């Protein structure tokens, strides 16, 4: 007789995993784009606190990395990570950084003069999180969106990734 085992992840574990993998992916994009890591490293705990809080509260919709020209404020590229239930059931915990890396190379080099900012779009009435403030998004009207599909699986949730270039 054989014995089978399964593991059910708590929602808090799922949110912690998704937060970590989204931030790992953003860090890789920043590093591999030759953008300075100092800001990301300095504020990583603030990013983590906000994302995890809004995932747990159900207010999180989209994590964005805006790469822009600081002299014009014009958006050069944007990377998006969404979050939604997956109707296919238990996905386990997984991440596909190679898919992101492939599309990062495909999208081309970012000019060295660029800066970046990390933003989160939430549903209304989200809990306040220290270190986060309301802001506007830069226009994507001059860019095209490219979808990578699901790059992070976390139990019965998924994060799809896309970029604008």
matplotlib code that plots the C-alpha trace (Angstrom):
import matplotlib.pyplot as plt

x = [0.0, 1.3, 0.8, 0.2, 0.9, -0.3, 0.4, -2.1, -0.6, -2.2, -3.1, -0.4, 2.2, 0.9, 1.0, 4.6, 5.8, 4.2, 5.6, 9.1, 9.0, 7.5, 10.3, 12.9, 11.7, 11.8, 15.3, 16.5, 14.9, 16.5, 19.9, 19.8, 18.8, 21.9, 19.8, 21.2, 20.2, 20.7, 17.1, 15.6, 17.8, 17.2, 13.4, 12.9, 11.4, 9.0, 8.0, 7.6, 5.4, 3.1, 2.7, 2.2, -0.3, -2.4, -2.3, -3.5, -6.3, -7.4, -6.7, -3.6, -4.1, -0.8, 2.9, 4.7, 8.2, 8.2, 11.5, 11.6, 13.7, 14.3, 14.9, 11.4, 9.6, 8.5, 8.0, 10.5, 9.4, 7.1, 6.9, 3.6, 2.9, -0.8, -2.4, -5.6, -7.2, -6.4, -9.5, -7.4, -6.9, -3.7, -0.7, 1.9, 4.6, 6.8, 8.4, 9.8, 12.6, 13.9, 10.7, 11.2, 14.9, 14.1, 11.7, 14.0, 16.6, 14.0, 12.8, 16.2, 18.5, 17.3, 19.2, 21.7, 20.3, 17.0, 15.6, 12.9, 10.1, 8.1, 4.3, 1.4, -2.2, -4.8, -8.5, -10.2, -10.1, -6.8, -5.1, -2.5, 1.1, 4.0, 6.4, 3.7, 1.8, -0.7, 0.7, -0.1, 1.0, 3.0, 1.2, 1.6, -0.2, 3.0, 4.0, 2.7, 2.0, 3.5, 2.2, 4.5, 1.6, 1.8, 5.3, 4.5, 2.2, 1.2, -1.3, -4.5, -3.3, -1.1, 0.8, 0.9, 3.7, 3.7, 5.9, 5.3, 7.9]
y = [0.0, 3.5, 6.6, 10.0, 13.3, 16.8, 20.2, 23.0, 26.4, 29.1, 32.3, 34.1, 31.7, 32.2, 36.0, 35.9, 33.7, 35.8, 39.0, 37.5, 36.3, 39.5, 41.5, 39.0, 39.4, 43.2, 43.1, 40.9, 43.3, 46.3, 44.6, 43.1, 46.4, 48.0, 50.3, 51.2, 48.7, 51.2, 52.5, 49.0, 47.6, 50.6, 50.4, 46.6, 46.2, 49.0, 47.4, 44.1, 45.5, 47.2, 44.4, 41.8, 44.0, 44.6, 41.0, 39.8, 42.5, 41.7, 45.2, 44.4, 44.7, 45.4, 45.9, 48.1, 49.1, 52.3, 53.1, 56.7, 59.4, 61.8, 64.8, 64.5, 62.2, 60.2, 56.5, 54.3, 50.9, 49.4, 46.0, 44.8, 41.9, 41.3, 39.0, 36.9, 33.6, 30.7, 28.6, 25.6, 24.7, 24.1, 25.4, 24.7, 27.3, 28.2, 31.0, 31.3, 33.9, 32.6, 33.7, 37.2, 37.2, 36.1, 39.0, 41.4, 40.6, 40.7, 44.2, 45.7, 47.9, 50.8, 54.1, 54.5, 57.9, 56.3, 56.2, 54.0, 53.9, 51.1, 51.6, 49.5, 49.9, 48.9, 48.7, 51.6, 51.8, 49.9, 49.9, 52.6, 51.4, 53.5, 54.6, 54.5, 57.5, 58.1, 58.9, 59.1, 56.6, 57.8, 57.4, 54.2, 55.6, 55.7, 52.1, 48.6, 46.0, 42.5, 39.6, 36.9, 34.9, 33.5, 33.7, 33.1, 30.4, 30.5, 27.8, 28.7, 32.2, 33.4, 36.5, 37.3, 39.5, 41.9, 44.8, 48.0, 49.1]
z = [0.0, -0.9, 1.0, -0.7, 0.9, 0.1, 1.5, 1.7, 2.0, 4.2, 2.5, 4.5, 3.1, -0.4, 0.0, 1.5, -1.4, -4.1, -2.6, -2.4, -6.0, -7.4, -5.7, -6.8, -10.4, -10.1, -8.6, -11.5, -14.1, -12.5, -12.2, -15.7, -17.2, -15.7, -13.5, -10.1, -7.4, -4.4, -4.3, -4.7, -2.0, 0.4, 0.1, -0.3, 3.1, 2.4, -0.9, 0.8, 3.6, 1.2, -1.3, 1.4, 3.3, 0.2, -1.0, 2.4, 2.6, -1.0, -2.3, -4.4, -8.2, -9.9, -9.1, -11.6, -12.4, -14.3, -16.1, -17.3, -18.7, -15.8, -18.1, -19.7, -17.2, -20.3, -19.7, -21.5, -20.3, -17.7, -16.2, -14.6, -12.2, -11.6, -9.0, -9.4, -8.4, -10.8, -11.7, -12.4, -8.7, -6.8, -8.7, -6.0, -5.5, -8.5, -10.4, -14.0, -14.0, -17.3, -19.1, -17.7, -18.6, -22.2, -22.6, -20.9, -23.6, -26.3, -25.3, -25.8, -23.8, -21.7, -22.1, -19.3, -18.3, -17.2, -13.6, -12.2, -9.6, -8.1, -7.9, -6.8, -8.0, -5.4, -5.0, -3.2, 0.6, 0.9, 4.3, 4.7, 4.8, 6.1, 3.3, 0.5, -0.8, -3.6, -7.0, -10.7, -13.4, -16.4, -19.7, -21.7, -24.7, -26.8, -25.9, -26.7, -24.1, -24.4, -22.2, -20.9, -19.3, -15.8, -14.3, -10.6, -9.3, -5.6, -4.6, -6.3, -7.3, -10.1, -11.2, -14.8, -16.1, -19.0, -20.2, -22.1, -24.7]

ax = plt.figure().add_subplot(projection="3d")
ax.plot(x, y, z, "-o")
ax.set_aspect("equal")
plt.show()
